[in-house]
Structure formats: structure tokens, C-alpha cells
């Protein structure tokens, strides 16, 4: 079986080092059971390795219900999944799983349970870190989501509908997707997979065939079949580090309200632009970086730090990259003239 796994790895590398070339591939095709056995072995190995690192999260929320006697508060329970990322009890999950919770409890596959506390959450990426009072825990190995390829085998582990330690397998259907978070910001480089996800899988790991976490499962498209999404682990690693350190993510903001403004061919030629649209400013927040930079209602933002701005989402992307305290170079169109302005990247309160 080990030989089969080695050969399959060699095929994916194009038969390097003289192993797993066309003749070997033809031999394996003559015995398809070898492929199925290798596939099964890979999934079983990952499930055994990652199972102890994947937790069930039980949440309690306080909600209000209208009754004949008036509004009555009561506790409602929910659930999700999480994955241990450090031996001293830090757990990565989704923001929407733990947001506004009254109580948290995590359970291991061996039946142990611990109360948990929220360390920090980031609704803009739908990620959160919680912690339990325990040590010497089996932390999962984190992979590199930038190296994922379409068609690559991935395995999802979680607790859909409360069924603990459920394993599903599929492939990477696409990479580089974007998805809008509950806060309205776009999450970049989303992984699309057909590994089956259901309510309760949220926050659980998406894992490659070597047992390395490459994504955090986050969403499905309702009524669709086999269209599921995961936040890339490279994003999650960065967010988790800041949440553990500071308890929150500090992102730059500009302080404007605006909408996309398409350009006609005359405007493109006149101003030497290559973007088909800009962002027209409708309102500027008082004492914001935009106001201090001299941005006014009616201005059309066309670039930030020499990067073309074609939409409000593009502004958010550029602000997400900016370090707090650094200077932003902003180009705007005003009364037919192109102006260069400077703004300081300031953290939103």
C-alpha cells in the first residue's frame, strides 16, 4: 500500500526521478483497485491523525421570545467545530460560530469536555480563536494554502448536525474565489471544494492528503450540491496570530461613503486612465483620514498607492494591505482635474 501512495505522489509530480512514469501509470490502470486502496488509505490516515485535534463546540446564546406575557429571554444552543492550533489550548474556528455567545463548551472525540473562552474574533474574515484550560494538546499541523491545486484531494472533518468526528472527502474545485463576509468585506482567495459540508462543519479543518490543515470550513451555498467554501489557512494563520497577540485585528479605514462610477471612453482618454470605473465619494466622515487628506464629496477616487481603484471593494483591498500609521497616496478626479492627495492609514475605532 505504501508503494501505491508513493507512486500516486510521483504521478502528481510528472514522474520525476524516474518513478511513476507512463509505463507505471498504465500498469496501475490495469488494476484500478490499487488506486482505490491508496485513496482509502490516505483518507483513513488523515482521519486518524487529525481526529484528536478536531473539537465539537457547543454554544449558548441568549435570545428574546415574544409570549402572551411579553418578551421573555431564554437560552438557545448551537454548535460548530474547531481545530487545535497550539498545544496550550488555542483553537481556531469561525467567527459566526462563537459570536455573541453566552457560554462555550468544547468536546473531544474521547468524550472529555472543557469550558472555553473567546480570545478574539474577526468578522471580516469569519475567523475566531478560543481557548480551553488545558495543556499538551494534539495541535494540528498547518499547511500552505497557496500551493493548493485544482483537483487535489482534500478531507473535511467536523461535527455536522452534532454527529461528532464526521469525515468527508473531495477535491479542490477552485481556488482564488472571493466571498463576502457578514461584515460586508470581501474575503480573498477562498477555497472551493466538493467535500460535503453541513451545518456544524463550520470552523472545522479542510485537510490535504498528508494531514496538513489547508483551510477552515466556513460556508455552503444553500440548495446547491457540492459547492462548499473554506478560508485559506494562510489567511487564518495571520489572523490567528494577531488575535492571540492583541485580541482583535486592526485594519485601516478611510472614512468615506461612495459608490462605483463607470467612466466613458472620453474620460479614460482625457485622464490617461486604464480602469473602467472609479469610486465617487458621497460623504466624508468628520475627522477621518479622508477629511484630513482633503477628499471632498464629489471626488472620484481612481488609485491608491498607484493601484487602480475600480470599485469600493478595491478600496477595501488596499486598506487591508496598509500598515497602520503609513502614508497612502490617493489620486482623485475633481472638476475634471487629477489631484494627488496623501492620507494616513488609521485604525478604525
C-alpha positions in Angstrom: 0.0 0.0 0.0 2.9 2.3 0.8 4.2 1.8 -2.7 0.9 2.8 -4.2 1.0 6.1 -2.2 4.5 6.8 -3.4 3.5 6.1 -7.0 0.5 8.4 -6.9 2.6 11.2 -5.4 5.1 10.7 -8.3 2.3 10.9 -10.9 1.3 14.3 -9.5 4.9 15.5 -9.9 5.0 14.3 -13.5 7.1 11.2 -13.0 10.1 12.9 -11.5 13.3 11.0 -10.6 12.2 8.2 -12.9 9.4 7.0 -10.7 5.8 6.7 -11.7 6.3 7.3 -15.4 3.8 6.5 -18.2 4.5 2.7 -18.1 3.9 2.6 -14.3 0.7 4.6 -14.8 -0.6 2.1 -17.4 0.2 -0.8 -15.0 -1.8 0.9 -12.3 -4.7 1.5 -14.7 -4.8 -2.3 -15.3 -5.5 -2.7 -11.6 -7.8 0.1 -10.5 -8.2 -1.4 -7.1 -4.7 -0.1 -6.3 -5.9 3.5 -6.8 -9.0 2.9 -4.6 -7.0 1.3 -1.9 -4.5 4.2 -1.9 -7.3 6.7 -1.8 -8.9 5.0 1.1 -5.7 4.6 3.0 -4.9 8.4 2.6 -8.4 9.3 4.0 -8.1 6.9 6.8 -4.6 8.0 7.8 -5.7 11.7 7.8 -8.8 10.9 9.9 -6.8 9.0 12.5 -4.1 11.7 12.6 -6.4 14.8 12.8 -9.3 13.3 14.7 -7.9 14.1 18.2 -7.3 17.7 17.1 -10.8 18.5 15.9 -13.3 19.5 18.6 -17.1 19.9 18.8 -18.1 23.4 20.0 -21.4 23.8 21.8 -22.6 27.4 22.1 -25.3 29.1 24.2 -26.9 32.3 23.0 -29.5 34.4 24.8 -32.5 35.3 22.6 -35.7 37.0 23.3 -39.1 35.4 22.5 -42.5 37.1 22.4 -45.1 35.5 24.6 -48.6 36.5 25.7 -46.8 37.8 28.9 -44.4 39.9 26.9 -40.8 39.4 25.7 -39.1 36.6 27.6 -35.3 35.9 27.4 -34.2 32.2 27.1 -31.1 30.3 26.2 -30.7 28.8 22.7 -27.9 26.3 22.0 -26.0 25.9 18.8 -22.8 24.2 17.6 -19.8 24.2 15.3 -16.4 22.8 15.0 -12.8 23.9 15.8 -9.3 22.7 15.4 -6.5 22.9 17.9 -3.6 25.0 16.6 -1.3 25.1 19.7 -0.6 22.6 22.5 -1.6 25.1 25.2 -5.2 25.2 24.2 -5.7 27.7 21.4 -8.4 26.7 19.0 -9.3 28.1 15.6 -12.9 28.3 14.5 -15.4 30.6 12.7 -16.4 34.0 14.0 -20.1 33.2 13.2 -19.9 30.1 15.4 -18.9 32.0 18.6 -20.1 35.5 18.1 -22.3 36.9 20.9 -22.2 33.7 22.8 -23.2 33.5 26.4 -21.3 30.3 27.0 -18.9 27.9 25.2 -18.1 24.3 25.8 -15.8 22.1 23.6 -15.7 18.3 23.5 -13.0 15.9 22.3 -13.7 12.8 20.4 -12.8 10.8 23.5 -15.6 12.4 25.5 -13.7 15.0 27.5 -15.3 18.4 27.7 -13.9 21.8 28.8 -15.4 25.3 29.1 -13.9 27.8 26.6 -13.4 31.5 26.3 -13.2 33.7 23.2 -9.7 35.1 22.8 -10.7 37.2 19.8 -12.7 37.2 16.6 -12.6 38.8 13.2 -15.9 39.0 11.4 -14.2 40.4 8.3 -12.6 37.0 7.7 -15.2 34.9 9.7 -12.4 33.6 11.9 -12.1 33.4 15.7 -9.7 32.0 18.3 -11.0 30.4 21.5 -9.0 28.8 24.3 -9.5 26.0 26.8 -7.7 25.5 30.2 -5.6 22.5 29.2 -2.0 21.7 28.0 -0.2 19.1 26.0 -2.9 19.0 23.4 -2.6 17.4 19.9 -2.2 20.5 17.8 -2.8 20.1 14.0 -0.1 20.8 11.5 -0.8 23.8 9.3 -0.1 23.6 5.6 0.3 26.1 2.8 -2.9 27.0 1.0 -1.0 28.9 -1.7 0.2 25.6 -3.0 -3.2 24.0 -3.5 -4.0 22.8 -7.0 -7.4 22.3 -8.6 -8.3 18.6 -8.4 -6.2 18.0 -5.3 -7.6 15.6 -2.7 -8.9 17.3 0.4 -10.7 16.0 3.5 -13.1 17.8 5.8 -13.5 16.9 9.4 -16.2 18.3 11.7 -19.4 17.8 13.6 -22.4 18.3 11.2 -25.7 18.3 12.9 -23.9 17.2 16.1 -22.5 14.0 14.5 -19.0 14.2 16.0 -15.8 13.5 14.1 -17.6 13.2 10.7 -15.2 12.8 7.8 -15.9 13.7 4.1 -13.6 13.7 1.2 -13.5 15.5 -2.2 -11.3 17.7 -4.3 -10.3 21.3 -4.6 -12.8 22.6 -7.1 -11.3 26.1 -7.5 -9.0 28.5 -5.7 -8.9 32.3 -5.6 -12.6 32.7 -5.1 -14.0 35.7 -3.2 -16.8 35.7 -0.7 -18.5 38.5 1.2 -18.3 38.2 5.0 -21.1 39.1 7.4 -19.4 42.5 7.9 -19.7 43.2 4.2 -15.9 42.9 3.4 -14.7 40.6 0.8 -12.7 37.6 1.9 -10.0 36.8 -0.7 -8.5 33.5 -2.0 -11.4 31.4 -0.8 -11.1 27.6 -1.5 -14.0 25.9 -3.2 -14.4 22.2 -2.6 -16.9 19.5 -3.2 -16.1 17.8 0.2 -19.6 17.7 1.7 -20.2 20.3 4.4 -23.3 20.7 6.5 -24.4 23.0 9.5 -22.0 22.1 12.3 -19.0 21.7 10.0 -18.3 25.5 10.3 -14.9 26.1 11.9 -13.6 22.6 11.2 -10.4 21.9 9.2 -10.0 21.2 5.5 -7.0 19.0 5.2 -4.7 17.7 2.5 -3.7 14.1 1.9 -0.7 14.5 4.3 -2.9 15.7 7.2 -2.0 19.3 7.0 -4.7 21.9 7.5 -5.1 24.0 4.4 -8.4 25.7 5.1 -11.1 26.4 7.7 -14.6 25.3 6.5 -17.0 28.2 6.6 -19.9 28.1 4.2 -22.1 26.3 1.7 -24.5 27.5 -1.0 -28.0 26.6 0.1 -29.8 24.1 -2.2 -26.6 23.6 -4.2 -24.8 20.2 -4.4 -21.0 20.0 -3.8 -20.3 23.8 -3.7 -18.6 24.4 -0.3 -16.1 27.0 0.8 -13.1 27.3 3.2 -11.0 30.2 4.3 -7.3 29.6 3.3 -5.1 28.6 6.2 -2.5 31.2 5.2 -5.1 33.9 5.9 -6.2 32.0 9.1 -2.6 31.8 10.3 -2.1 35.5 10.1 -5.5 36.4 11.7 -5.0 33.8 14.5 -1.6 35.2 15.3 -2.9 38.7 15.7 -6.0 37.6 17.7 -3.8 35.7 20.1 -1.5 38.7 20.5 -4.0 41.6 20.5 -7.4 40.1 20.7 -8.5 41.9 17.6 -7.5 42.8 14.0 -6.7 46.5 13.4 -7.4 47.5 9.8 -7.0 50.9 8.2 -10.1 52.9 7.2 -10.5 55.9 5.0 -13.8 57.4 6.3 -15.9 57.8 3.1 -19.2 56.7 1.7 -19.3 56.2 -2.0 -20.3 54.1 -5.0 -18.8 52.8 -8.2 -18.6 55.3 -11.0 -18.1 54.0 -14.6 -16.0 56.0 -17.0 -16.8 56.7 -20.7 -14.1 56.4 -23.4 -13.6 60.2 -23.4 -12.9 60.3 -19.7 -10.5 57.4 -20.0 -8.5 59.2 -22.8 -8.6 62.6 -21.2 -7.2 61.4 -17.9 -5.0 58.6 -19.1 -6.8 56.0 -17.1 -6.8 52.3 -17.6 -9.5 51.4 -15.1 -13.1 51.3 -16.4 -14.5 52.8 -13.2 -13.6 54.7 -10.1 -15.3 55.3 -6.7 -17.4 58.5 -6.4 -17.3 60.0 -2.9 -20.8 60.9 -1.5 -19.9 61.6 2.1 -16.7 62.2 4.1 -16.7 61.3 7.9 -15.6 64.2 10.1 -12.0 64.0 11.5 -11.4 60.9 9.3 -8.2 60.2 7.3 -10.1 61.2 4.2 -11.1 64.6 5.6 -7.6 65.3 6.7 -6.3 64.4 3.3 -8.6 66.9 1.7 -11.0 64.4 0.0 -14.4 66.0 -0.7 -17.9 64.8 -1.7 -17.9 64.6 -5.5 -14.3 63.5 -5.8 -13.7 60.3 -7.8 -11.0 58.0 -6.3 -9.1 56.3 -9.2 -6.0 54.9 -7.4 -4.5 54.2 -4.0 -0.7 53.7 -3.8 -0.6 53.5 -7.6 -3.1 50.7 -7.7 -6.1 51.3 -9.8 -9.4 51.6 -8.0 -12.4 50.3 -9.9 -14.8 49.6 -7.0 -15.5 50.1 -3.3 -14.2 46.5 -2.8 -10.9 47.6 -4.4 -10.5 50.3 -1.7 -11.1 47.8 1.0 -8.4 45.5 -0.5 -5.9 48.3 -0.5 -6.7 49.4 3.1 -6.4 45.8 4.2 -2.8 45.7 2.9 -1.9 49.1 4.5 0.0 49.1 7.8 -1.4 51.4 10.5 0.5 54.7 10.5 1.8 54.5 7.0 1.0 57.1 4.3 -1.4 56.4 1.5 -1.1 58.0 -1.9 -4.6 58.7 -3.3 -5.4 60.0 -6.7 -8.8 61.6 -7.3 -10.6 63.4 -10.1 -12.1 66.7 -9.1 -13.8 69.2 -11.5 -12.1 67.5 -14.5 -8.6 67.7 -12.9 -6.5 64.9 -11.5 -5.2 65.5 -7.9 -2.6 63.7 -5.8 -3.5 63.5 -2.1 -1.9 62.0 1.0 -3.8 60.2 3.8 -2.5 58.4 6.9 -3.6 54.8 7.4 -5.5 55.0 10.7 -7.1 52.1 12.5 -10.9 52.1 12.8 -12.1 52.6 16.3 
